[in-house]
Every structure is written in C-alpha cells, then in structure tokens.
Amino acid sequence: MLLLQLTRIPAKPMPSREYLLSDGTLIHQVSANKRSSQHFMAVDVLGAMERRDAVPVMQELALSMGDDADLRWEAVRQTLALDAAEGMALLGRLSGRQHDPIAQPAASLKQTLIAANARLADLAKEAEPCPVS
C-alpha cells in the first residue's frame, strides 16, 4: 500500500476560527502561521511559569508590527499578568502608535483598566514620560 500526501502552504495563511453555532459569536481563533503559533505557545508557557525575566522579550514581541495581532495581544496579556507596571507602560506605548492596528484597542484597554483599578491608574501615571522643559 502506498500513501501519498500532498501539502500546500499558502503564502498568507488565514487564521482558523471557531464560531458559536447558535448566534455566530467568535469563540476561538488560532493563527494559521506555524511560527506565530509556536511563539504564542512559548509566551503562554513563560507566563504560566511566572518567568518575570521574559517580560522584555514579551514587550518586544508586543511592539513588533510584523507579528500576528493575536500573538502581540497574548504578549500584552502575559506582560500585564507578570508585571502590572511594565504592562501599563506597554499599553501606553502601544496606544501612542498611529499606524499600529492594535493601538486603538490598547488605548481602550488601558482606559478600562485605569477606570477599574486605582492602583493601575497610579502605575499608568508613573509610566508616562516626564515632559521636557
């Protein structure tokens, strides 16, 4: 018996999405890019291991506009979970980028977190750059 398997790899793979059948709500999305999926899992594992030393790498990943938005958001989430001050600073940097597709959602998340938690509001103020005189 001979088994022949043909595999095609698209130039720009589209993410796999899972929707709730009853109302069409998106409930899960996975990148079709193997590299992004590997990085996503690595970021999750580092977060689960509470590796605070990985925060700079996660910040760099979140700021990289060449990566998938899902991967970048996971890096933001894990940064916030590992170090709230660094996470709020990261949201501030992201929200100030004009041509970044996640800038507006980052600004919205930052405002939501500030409104929900006074300590995060203090961290956000501390992370703002000082005006130059």
Secondary structure, 3 states (H helix, E strand, C coil): CCCCCCCCCCCCCCCEEEECCCCCCEEEEECCCHHHHHHHHHHHHHHHCCCHHHHHHHHHHHHCCCCCHHHHHHHHHHHHHHCHHHHHHHHHHHHCCCCCCCHHHHHHHHHHHHHHCHHHHHHHHHHCCCCCC
